[in-house]
Amino acid sequence: MTQVDTAETGQGGARRPDTGAGTWRARVRRAVRAASRPGPWKRGPVLAGLAVLLGLILLLHARITDRGGLGSLVETFLPWFGLFIPVLLTGALWRRSASAVVALLLPAVMWLNLFGALLGDKSRPGGDLTVAEHNVGDANPDPAGTARDLAASGADVLALVELTEQARGTYEKELAEAYPYHTVQGTVGLWSRLPLSDTRPVDIKMDYGPLADTKPADVKMTYTRALRTTVATDQGPLGVYVAHLGSVRVFPRKGFWTDSRDRGAKALAEAVTAERNERVVLLGDLNGTVDDRALAGITSQMRSAQGEAGNGFGFTWPATFPVARIDQILVRGVQPDSSWVLPATGSDHLPVAARISW
């Protein structure tokens, strides 16, 4: 038999004595690697930094500069910032980063503080009056169908915005049977089962600016996009405002363009402040969420029906995949008992409704 020399046996097959040198070197290398490997509190510094940044955005969003509309843009989509929390948590767990997990407590707590109350159903039975609002869309291909759907909603008071001259007659015809009282001022209107009085337009300083070329001629001809009226109810007079504030757009050079919307919001806030009726409802497409600083003049004196009596966020735009609630029902002096979003129509917005009581 041929004898094979190996590193372990040596010449002639005799086992070499184990000096431990190789084992010792291996242990040293492993110890060095273990010592140089960051611990769980030092892993994932980038993830931890991003978590802190996210928390600060949620905490200090009102202090973000509004130059170029940045602050308004952030506040419009503020609820969606919560989606970054599970993404960062997944990364933190994968990296086994204790520091990143702990840092995520800041955005998690802030998001729940801002929006946690919206997650549950706050509606309750009862109510004296049902109000609804819908941006029917100036490009709506089926105004007759939209009108029938809205009439079937059971609303006692129905506000429509973005009415065009071509579609106005269709809405008046289709809604006449359900709503014997109505008024249209420019591109906004109110249909009611109850008598109306003291109706007048409200000047909200409309300016289409760089959007002028995108609007139909009949829409551009009228700058009346808000009205005020009194609805006679069994519980007493109710002051109702219907408004469609200016659009917002993202332009490469101008950023998030909100000039017209912001001027309109200020003028509308002044009108609501001057309102003498103790009970007031504002229905409209305000092109902003209740978190948007541009609407602070309004939201500081009125409450959101969705925020107090809704179920979830109640997003309304765009209708195909809603990402923001810009269609609002705001109240003062009355109690919202329930608030909900109605099914889609031919518009790019979803209708909203609320049940209110005295």
ABEGO torsion letter per residue (X at the ends): XBBBBBAAAEBGGBBBBBAGAAAAAAAAAAAAAAAABBBAAABGAAAAAAAAAAAAAAAAAAABBABGGAAAAAAAAAAAAAAAAAAAAAAAAAAGBAAAAAAAAAAAAAAAAAAAAAABBABBBEEABBBBBBBAEAABABAAAAAAAAAAAGBABBBBBGBBAAAAAAAAAAAAAABABBBBBEABBBBBABBBBGBBBBBAGBBAEAAAAABBAAAAABABABBBBBBBBAAEBBBBBBBBBBBBBBBAAAEBBAAAAAAAAAAAAAAAAABABABBBBBEBAGBBAABAAAAAAAAABBBAAAAABBEAGBAOBAABBABBABBBBBBGBBBABBBBBBBBABABBBBBBBBBX
